Amino acid sequence: MPNLTESVSKISVSVLDDDVDFLHYIEDLLADEGIYSVLTFSKPQQLFEACEQQLPDIVLLDMKMGEFTGDWVLEQLQTRWPGLCVIIVTGYPSLEDMRQTFKMKVFDYLPKPFTLAQLRQTLNNAAEVYGLGRLPHEFLRDRLGQRIKLMRTERGWSLKDLAQFTRLSVSQISSIERGAHLPSIESLLAICKAFNKKPSEVLASIGF
């Protein structure tokens, strides 16, 4: 469970590419941004060993690396660490490659050469989707709100229905679902009771 007292941490990015000059280029770019910690690798096994020690938030993966194919590396990453955010980087983009890559559930596809603005936007998008670089209580607030809304809609309940079951106001529940506020302990217990779930079950379902 995340430590709710810790400060915002840097977003960890691992880069795999057999072009050493490109690795230095990416490392310098991201270091200057000030919000990323960067590790670079020229061989897949180096990346795998680093992931075993500590899983990065994002992997930038080159698709053309001599004897190693990006498809094989991607398959290894997704098998060992399902849900890992992978962004494909390649100097040989093609429409067919993009189609095949997205079938493998990568987050995005970044063709070389790209600008700092393009790289920054892609990483920002990943950070937003994966909740990276935020305070743990902000992450909890957003995920819990989304989860409660999902449970409500799965039951076919309106906000008014859930308000009646919990004796909370519609505005309270709406605020919680939007991620504007964390529920109090009493409110969380009432919501969980309405869905016949333990608070620990709900929290575990969002990674806490």
N, C-alpha and C positions, 0 to 999 in steps of 0.2 A: 504494500500500500504506500502511495506517495507520502512524503513528509510534508504536511500542510504548513509547516513553518519555514520551509526552505525558500530561498529567493529564486527568481527566474534563472534558469540555467541556459547555457549556450546550446544551440542546436548542433548535434554532432553529425558530421557528413563524412562518409568514406567514399573515396574516388578510386575506381579501378580502371587503368588505362595503360597500355604498353608504351605510350609516347611520354617519355620523361619530361620533355619540355612542356607538354600540355599539363602534366601533373603540377609542375612548378607554377604554371600560369594560373590554374584553378586555385591552388593553395594561396597564392598571393592575393587573388581577387577576393576570396572569401575571408581571408584574414583581415583585409582592409575594411570589410563590412562590420566587424566587431561583434557579431551575434552568432558566429559559427565557430566550432572547433573542428579542425579538418585533419583527416588522416588519408594519406595517399598510398596506393599499392600498384605495382606493375605486374604482379602475378596473382591469379585467383586464390592459390593456397594461402598466400599472405593475408588476403582479405578474409578468408574463411577462419583462419586462426585468430585474427583480431575480433571477428564476430563472436567466436566462442568465449573470448575474454569479456567483451562488452559490446552489445549490439548497438550499432549506430541508429540515429533517427532516420537518416536518409542515405541511400547508396546511389552514387552516380556511376553508371556502368557503361563502358565502351562496348560496342557490339563486334568490333573487328580487332582481334588481338593475336594475329599469327596462328599458332597452333591451337589456341583456345578460342572457342566461339562464345559470343555473348549469350546465345540461346542456352548453351550448356551451363554457363555460370548462373544465369537467371533461374534456370530449373533447379540448380543446387540451392540457391538462396531461398527460393519459395518452398522447397521441400523441407529444408532445415528450419527456416524461420518464416512461417506463414504470416502474412500481414505486413511484412517489412516493406517500407516505402522505397521503391526502386524507380529511378528516372534514367531512361536510356539516353546515352549520348553517342552520336556516331557521325563520322565524316562522310558516310556513304548512304545517305537517306534515300529511300524509295517508298512509293506508296504501298507496295506489297509487304516490305519490311515493317512498315507502320501497322498495317492490318494484322500481321502475324504477332507482332510485339504486344499490341493491345489485347489480343486474345489471351496472352499470358498474364494479364492483369497487372501491368506496370502502371505507375501513376501518370507518367508523361513521357514524351519523346522530344529530345532537344537536338536538332541537327547542327553540326559544326559547319562553318564558324557561327558562333552566336555572340551577341553583345552582352555586356554586364547587365543591362536592363532586362534582357530576356531571361538570363540565368536567375536574376533576383526575383523576377515575377514568378518563375516556375517554382523556386524554393519557397517563396511567400505563399503560393497556392498550396503547396504540400504542407507547410506549417499550419495553415488554416484548417485544412481537412483533417490532419492528424493531431491537431491540438498541441503543436510543439512550441516550446519557448514561452509557455504561459505558466503563471503561478498555479500550483496544484489545486488550490481552492477554486480558481477560475475554471480549470479543466473539469473539476467535480461538478461545479454549478451547471456548466453547459451540458455535460454528458447526462447528468441526473435529470435535468429538464427534458432532454430529448427522450430519455428512457420512459419517463412518466407519461409523456404525450403519446409515445408509441403504444404503451400498455393500454392507455385510455382508448385510442382509436381502434386497437385490436378488439376491444370489448364493444365497440360501437357506441361508446358513451360520449355525450357532449360535456362541455365544461360544467354545465349546470348539473348534469347527472353526478359527476364526480364530486362536485361541491355538496350535493345532498348526502352522498354516502360518507363523506369525511367531516361534514359540518364546517368546512372552510368556505371562504367566500370565492366566488368566481374570479375576482380580480387577484386573489392570492394564488390560486392555482395557475392562472394565466401567466402571472409573473414568474412562477417557478418553472413552468414549461418553456418560457422564452429564455431562461437562463439569466434573468435579471436579478434573481435572489435565490439564495439557498434556503430550503425549508428548515424550520426549527425542528428540533427533535420530536416535539409533539406532533407537528404537521406531517413529518415523514412517517411516524408511526401510524397516523390516521390514514395516510395514503396507502401505505403498504397493507394495512388491514383491509382496506376496500378491495384490494386485488388478491387477498388471501396469500400474501407473500411476506417473508421475513425481510427486515431491512438489510440483513447480510446478503440475502439472495439478490436483491436489487442492486446493491453496491458492487457485488461480485460480477454482475452482468455488464457493468460499465468499466471493469478493470480496477476496482478499489477493494 
